[in-house]
Amino acid sequence: MFRILANDGISEAGKARLESEGFELITTRVAQEQLGKFLEREGIAALLVRSSTQVTREVIDAAPGLKMIGRAGVGMDNIDVEYARSKGIRVVNTPGASADSVAELVFAHLLGGVRYLHDSNRQMPLEGDQTFKALKKYYSGGIEVKGKTLGIVGFGRIGRAVAQRALGLGMQVLYSDPGVEKARVTLSFADGQEVHFELQGSSFETVLANADFLTLHVPSQDKPLIGEKELKAMKPGAALINTARGGVIDEPALLQALETDHIRFAALDVFASEPNPEIQLLMHPQLSLSPHIGASTLEAQDRIGLELAAQVIQGLKNN
């Protein structure tokens, strides 16, 4: 019997699937500094993590019996993937399972941002009973997204899911991805109808210059992808959304662009100093914020758990 540690938890659907195959699943949270010793002592064959647990060389070296590492999600920057694979450990993730959830969060931020909901939801409880008419006037300068251009940087599964929703709302879509020259995006409706769109990739510079709203869907970067230069290249009054990884945007440069109103508003689900975002970000009225919840829907967690379970079953039973 293989023993599996889901150190950051796993959905009930994923848990049931693994246990139905005879695996022993442990969901007790093990502290980072104790993780390596725990894996060795308990004979853990597979370690499943989200973004909280760091699977470092030290953890890997301390657990010679480890056969698999599974990341419940897309990014694997919290895992030393190359080193693990050099030790013969299989490393897997679930890149497609959370695409719809992340894409919907993008539009939750976008649609809220264009109507100032992120700020009015702060101010109405404080002043709505006394300054209702003033607030109504203040928040009456919203805009519509139909007919506007959405720029998407990174056109993998999540980028495509974002494009589907944008096209469904009547938006123009530009995307930049050096690995995707052209793409077909299909909109599937509840009655079974489908509509296909053929999109052509653009340069990063073209997307920056023409997007009314820019959304980022790229892996962790060694340096910010969007800095002062890139922000200045964006259209005056454009908006920026990051549900990808903290550090992809130069946050001080973003704050400056917001202060000068060159950027209309921005939305952040991830932060460079996560889990302790800078107070200047948390308090800024032109920022719509969420605490890294892109993949955190019940449906996505079930899909992630089941996809991860399937890969673990295949990997361990065929090892």
NORGIDA-V591165 format. One record per residue. N is the residue number from 1. SS is DSSP state (2 for helix, 1 for strand, 0 for the rest). D_CENTER is the distance of its C-alpha to the mean C-alpha in whole Angstrom. Layout:
n=[N,N]
ss=[SS,SS]
d_center=[D_CENTER,D_CENTER]
//
This chain:
n=[1,2,3,4,5,6,7,8,9,10,11,12,13,14,15,16,17,18,19,20,21,22,23,24,25,26,27,28,29,30,31,32,33,34,35,36,37,38,39,40,41,42,43,44,45,46,47,48,49,50,51,52,53,54,55,56,57,58,59,60,61,62,63,64,65,66,67,68,69,70,71,72,73,74,75,76,77,78,79,80,81,82,83,84,85,86,87,88,89,90,91,92,93,94,95,96,97,98,99,100,101,102,103,104,105,106,107,108,109,110,111,112,113,114,115,116,117,118,119,120,121,122,123,124,125,126,127,128,129,130,131,132,133,134,135,136,137,138,139,140,141,142,143,144,145,146,147,148,149,150,151,152,153,154,155,156,157,158,159,160,161,162,163,164,165,166,167,168,169,170,171,172,173,174,175,176,177,178,179,180,181,182,183,184,185,186,187,188,189,190,191,192,193,194,195,196,197,198,199,200,201,202,203,204,205,206,207,208,209,210,211,212,213,214,215,216,217,218,219,220,221,222,223,224,225,226,227,228,229,230,231,232,233,234,235,236,237,238,239,240,241,242,243,244,245,246,247,248,249,250,251,252,253,254,255,256,257,258,259,260,261,262,263,264,265,266,267,268,269,270,271,272,273,274,275,276,277,278,279,280,281,282,283,284,285,286,287,288,289,290,291,292,293,294,295,296,297,298,299,300,301,302,303,304,305,306,307,308,309,310,311,312,313,314,315,316,317,318,319]
ss=[0,0,1,1,1,1,0,0,0,0,0,2,2,2,2,2,2,2,2,2,0,0,0,1,1,1,0,0,0,0,0,2,2,2,2,2,2,2,2,2,2,0,0,1,1,1,1,1,1,0,0,0,0,0,1,0,2,2,2,2,2,0,0,0,0,0,0,1,1,1,1,0,0,0,0,0,0,0,1,0,2,2,2,2,2,2,0,0,0,1,1,1,1,0,0,0,0,0,2,2,2,2,2,2,2,2,2,2,2,2,2,2,2,2,0,0,2,2,2,2,2,2,2,2,2,2,2,0,0,0,0,2,2,2,2,2,2,2,0,0,0,0,0,0,0,0,0,0,1,1,1,1,1,0,0,0,2,2,2,2,2,2,2,2,2,2,2,2,0,0,0,1,1,1,1,1,0,0,0,0,0,1,1,1,1,1,1,1,0,0,0,0,0,1,1,1,1,1,1,1,0,0,0,2,2,2,2,2,2,2,0,0,1,1,1,1,0,0,0,0,0,0,0,0,0,1,0,2,2,2,2,2,2,0,0,0,0,1,1,1,1,1,0,0,0,0,0,0,1,0,2,2,2,2,2,2,2,2,2,0,0,0,1,1,1,1,1,1,0,0,0,0,0,0,0,0,0,0,2,2,2,2,0,0,0,0,1,1,1,0,0,0,0,0,0,0,0,2,2,2,2,2,2,2,2,2,2,2,2,2,2,2,2,2,2,2,2,0,0]
d_center=[34,31,29,26,24,20,20,17,18,18,18,22,22,21,23,26,25,26,29,30,31,32,30,30,27,26,24,25,23,25,24,23,27,28,26,28,31,30,28,32,34,32,32,29,28,24,22,18,16,12,11,14,17,18,20,22,25,27,25,26,30,30,30,32,31,28,27,23,20,17,14,12,9,8,8,12,13,14,17,20,19,22,25,24,25,28,29,29,26,23,20,17,14,12,11,12,12,8,8,11,9,6,9,11,9,9,13,13,13,15,18,18,18,21,23,22,21,19,23,25,24,24,28,29,30,31,34,33,37,38,37,36,37,36,32,33,34,32,29,31,29,26,25,24,22,24,25,23,21,17,16,13,13,12,13,12,11,8,10,13,12,12,15,17,16,17,20,21,21,24,22,22,20,20,17,17,17,20,20,20,23,23,21,22,20,22,21,23,24,26,29,28,29,27,26,25,24,25,23,24,22,22,23,20,23,24,20,20,24,23,20,21,17,15,11,9,7,9,9,11,14,17,18,16,16,16,19,23,24,21,21,25,24,22,24,26,24,21,18,14,11,8,4,4,7,10,13,12,14,17,17,21,21,19,21,24,23,22,26,28,26,25,21,22,19,15,12,10,7,8,11,14,16,13,15,17,16,19,21,22,18,19,22,21,22,21,17,15,13,11,11,7,7,5,6,10,12,15,15,12,13,17,15,14,17,19,18,18,21,22,21,23,26,27,26,28,31,31,31]
//
